[in-house]
Structures are given as structure tokens and as C-alpha cells.
Amino acid sequence: MIETGIPKLDKFLGGGIPRGKSLVYYSQPGVEGEIFGLQTVYGTLKTGGTCVFVVSSTIPDIVKGQFDEFGWDISSFKDKLFFVDSYNPLIGAPSNEKYVVSNPDRIEDFHKTIMDIIKELPPSTIVFGSLSTIMDLCGEKETIEAVRTWNKMAMLYNHTIVYNFTAWPYSDETLNLIKGDLFNSVISIGGIAERVIFGQYFGIMKSDWAEVSRKSMLFRVLRPGGIKIFIPKILVTGPFDAGKSTFVHALSTRAISVDRLGTTVAMDHGHVEYKGFSADIFGTPGQERFDPIIKLLSGESMGVFLIVDSTNPSDFIRAKHMLDITKSYGLPYVVVANKQDLPGALTPEEIREQFHLPEDIPIVRAVAKDKIGVYEAFEVLLDRVTGGI
Amino acid sequence: MSDYSIGIKELDDAIGGIKKGSNIMLIGPPMSGKESILKLIAYHGAVKNENAIITVTTRESATNILEWYKENKLNLPLSKIAIVDCVTKTLGGAALENENIKIASSPVDLTGIGVKISQFFEDFFMKKNMRKIQLHINSLSTILMYSNIQTVFRFLHVFTGRIKAAGALGIYVIESGMHDEQAIATLKQLFDGMIEIRIENDKNYLRVTGLSSKPTPWFEYEIDGHNIKIIRGN
């Protein structure tokens, strides 16, 4: 078993990646997926393993510099870390590495070098810095065929083989193979996007040696430090007496309110763990004089619940205004139609109409005091935040 | 007034502003002043329209770009400027990142370039609350020297899409006469319009197509330091 050294990931994988297995870090363009391969190299070295890093999109010296940026000292692992240079030959420059792919745009040349490594070295972790670059140079079909063979041979020789892959718009056939049968495990790395990408997460899409439950973790990349997990904030807002505190308490595994005479004057705070996803929940007070707090909290949030009292359309103008405050930060949001158990409660369709909400904004029915619709709303928001992995 | 404009009055009058989410190709022969034009579009965008400008440079270093503005006595509002430098590292230069500059490892590293662009987008959009962003890529021709047309197409497919989604403006520089017609035609599908430059009898002309109902006339221009002077329409 080799450890990736990425927090939580080893745990999700049941300890790490077993020898003989293949794994792909499948990244959406624009997110820092390549760090995963780099950290896996360091994870292997730190636990005494041998490692090969295949460099395709820049010179090996720059990659060595990247390890330094993360504070990972590789100088003491000279005999344990080998680089395959498939970049310098591409730009016609000489290479100082032991392993060089002489024509990086010919898959046969790649194949020869990789097969040599597989046969020569003791069981190692072989990490490809960018499978997509190889694919771009050598062709999609040709590369996939080679990868199939490398995975098989790695299994026979007891190597662990790991690829960074950026999911540019290749053919569906190629993408489906990569997400599907080609590897023993697929780790998906994505961005939280609402007009721009403003957060990154990873999750296990597939793993044939560990039981996979839908788990995703938000991460940041620190220099030095590498991948660090963090707990996102989710904001609960809405007009006075719409049931925000009740909602925060219903959703949270633990929660506190700072209140006076039963109405929240500062804020509610809770924490939720649900389906492997955890978040801190902040409820804002409904009165207008607290609007600056909403602004303050919105700046750091990942998503927003807008709670409305379904029986009180007169408050919708106020609700709309609160939504505008948070919307100006470009956050994904879900409208929770609370108090659906009371007579005169409007249906989500009626609320959409009165609110002039676009069709694609989800409205979830809820009775927060009975915990009805609360987790459904959370799931809907998660899907919006992560784009549904 | 429109959020985005070129900064050359005659052209802007002729096209009447550029729509949010537009992707434009800036195409012209070598030595026709494309780089100066792009720098001046950036300057105009940052100063007059108060837009954030992200420049991806594969030809000259970020330091050189900033120097150019200094030499021309143009005071760039640095809080609105971001540069993804794809040259410095491979040339072995000291490559220090700061608030304005991010260093990509090479022009082949489209994944890395994409990450840096996305990070600047996030910085401006979420952290600095600046919603009007211009992405300038100078140049696609260099990127095409290292990667094949399909690869570049896929990269641009993603990023022209992000420009649309963010309501930003994308400008992509390409050398005419350096790539085959089919490559240009393939890339054109991704763009809403073009700023075209041609040289004839030692005179420079430019026009804009695709951004208004019909192409603008060709304007003869001269670049004088940091001024683009339109001599006459024709």
C-alpha cells in the first residue's frame, strides 16, 4: 500500500493505493489537480518508496522547483526518485535525466521508456505529470491503448501507477473510458463554479479496492504545505420570522443561537455532516439593520439558503432584497419554502411567480420545525455547489 | 456606455461597444504593431472602463510588459492588472510570483496556464468584487508552435466558454500568414468577431468584423509611442 499523503484521501481509499493498482486524478480544467500527482510522489518517498515522475509539460528542473515551493525536500531521495524527461526533446533541448523519451510525439517511444522502467525498477510508484499532454501529442486512441498495457504490466511487476489527467473536451468515448474501465480508481477534482471557479473539491468517483460512498472534500493548495482540507461555510438568510434559526438547528448536528426573546439578534451557528460532506452553517438575522453582517458573511461563503415563509408573501420583497445582497457575491443558492404545513402556504410554483425567480433556481418545500425538506434542501445546494459529481 | 471597448474612437463608434461575453481574435502580420495595440486596449480597459485585465504572455516576460508602460509614461492601475507569464521560467529567469504576476511553467503547459487564469478570475471576481474582466492571450501563434491545433482548440473551447459565462471579454492574438488557412478557420468558430490588421504599401490598416451588422471600413493607422492615430477611413 502506498500513501498519497493527501489528507482524507488515504482514509477514503482504505489506507492508500495498493501495489499493482492504477489511479487517475481526473481534473476539470482550471483547478489545481496536478498537485495531487506531485503530493503522491512525495507521499511515496516519505514512506520509504521508490518513485518515477514522468514530466511532459515542462522541464524537469521546474518540477523539482515545484517540490521546493511546497516545502517538500526531495534532495535526500536522489536514489529513490527518477524523472522521465519527455519535454526537453520536444523543444530540441538536451536532457540530463536518466530516462528520456526521445520523440515525445510518438507513443512507441513513450512505450519503450515506460516498459524499461517497469521492468528495471523495484516495485515503485510511477506518476505521470500530465496524461493529457501525452494524449495531445500522441493521439487519444493510441495513448489509451498504451495506458491499458502500462496498467497491466504495472500490475504484473507490482508497481503502483498514477496519472494526472485534465479533462479537456476530448471525445466522449475517451472521457468515458478514463472515468470508467481504464483505471482501478478515479479521483475527481473539480471546481465550484458560479460564473467563475471559486473553490475546489475532490471526491472518489471509483475505486475497486475500497468501498466508495459519495464523499467530497473542499481543499485549498498552500505553498508550502500542499493540499489542505477545509470546511466550507454555508449561509442561511431570509426575512424576520421566516424560520432561519429553526432551519439551522434542524440541519445541524450541533448548533447554537445567539438570541434575545426568541429572535436572533446576532447569528446562528451550526455544523452539519451529511453524506460525507461537512459544512459550517451560519444563519443571519433578518432585521435590516443587520444587513452588513450578511455582506460580511457572504464574502466567505460557498452557498446560500434563502428561507421564506410560504404563508407570508408580503415579506417576499424583503426576501428578494436579502437575496440580492448575497447574489452580488455570485454565490449558488437555493430557496427554501418554509412553513408548508400551515394553511395558505403557497406552492413553490406560486412562489417562483411572485418572486420572479428564473426556472433553474431550485425551490424546496420544507417544514423546518419538523425537519421536513431540510436535508433535501442541503442536497440540492450541494449539487449546485459541486455541480453534482 | 458599454462595459467593453477597444479604445480607438473611430472603431468604437463604428461598432457601438462590445457585448459582454465576447471572444475576439486579433489577427495581423508580423511587425504590424499588434502587441502595442493589445497593450493599449488593456490600458484603455483598465483606465477608462475600470476593467480588470488578465494577460497571458508567451512572447515577452511580465516584467517587460510592465516596463513598456513605464517607458511610455502610462500609469497602469496595478490593482486591476494580472499577468500569466509563460516565458520567464523556461528561459531560466528568476521567476517570482506576486499579486500581479503568476508564472506558468511553459507554453505547453495548458493545464497550468488554465489554472492561473482561473485563479486570477477568482481573485478579481470573488475577492476584489470586480466583475468586468478582460482576458488577453498573446499569442495563440506561440501556443500553436508547441501544441497541435486540436489541443489548442480544446483549450480555447473551455476558456471562450468561461468568458461567456463570466460576462467577460476575451482577446486572442494570432499571426496571419504563419498558420494554414484551415487552422485559422477552425479557431474562428470559437470567436464572435475579429480585429483584422493588414499592411499594404507600407501603410497599416485595421478593421473590425463580426461585432456589428457589417464590417467596419478599413482605417489607416499609425502607432506613435502609446497613441494609435487613425489617419483616415477608406
Chai-1 contact restraints between the chains, C-beta under 6 A:
chainA,res_idxA,chainB,res_idxB,connection_type,confidence,min_distance_angstrom,max_distance_angstrom,comment,restraint_id
A,P29,B,G114,contact,1.0,0.0,6.0,A-B,restraint_1
A,P29,B,V158,contact,1.0,0.0,6.0,A-B,restraint_2
A,G30,B,G114,contact,1.0,0.0,6.0,A-B,restraint_3
A,G30,B,S118,contact,1.0,0.0,6.0,A-B,restraint_4
A,E32,B,V115,contact,1.0,0.0,6.0,A-B,restraint_5
A,S57,B,V108,contact,1.0,0.0,6.0,A-B,restraint_6
A,S57,B,D109,contact,1.0,0.0,6.0,A-B,restraint_7
A,T58,B,S105,contact,1.0,0.0,6.0,A-B,restraint_8
A,T58,B,S106,contact,1.0,0.0,6.0,A-B,restraint_9
A,T58,B,D109,contact,1.0,0.0,6.0,A-B,restraint_10
A,I62,B,K89,contact,1.0,0.0,6.0,A-B,restraint_11
A,I62,B,S105,contact,1.0,0.0,6.0,A-B,restraint_12
A,D136,B,T151,contact,1.0,0.0,6.0,A-B,restraint_13
A,T166,B,T111,contact,1.0,0.0,6.0,A-B,restraint_14
A,W168,B,R154,contact,1.0,0.0,6.0,A-B,restraint_15
A,P169,B,R154,contact,1.0,0.0,6.0,A-B,restraint_16
A,P169,B,H157,contact,1.0,0.0,6.0,A-B,restraint_17
A,R195,B,A165,contact,1.0,0.0,6.0,A-B,restraint_18
A,R195,B,A166,contact,1.0,0.0,6.0,A-B,restraint_19
A,V196,B,F121,contact,1.0,0.0,6.0,A-B,restraint_20
A,V196,B,E122,contact,1.0,0.0,6.0,A-B,restraint_21
A,V196,B,F125,contact,1.0,0.0,6.0,A-B,restraint_22
A,V196,B,A166,contact,1.0,0.0,6.0,A-B,restraint_23
A,I197,B,S118,contact,1.0,0.0,6.0,A-B,restraint_24
A,F198,B,E122,contact,1.0,0.0,6.0,A-B,restraint_25
A,F198,B,M126,contact,1.0,0.0,6.0,A-B,restraint_26
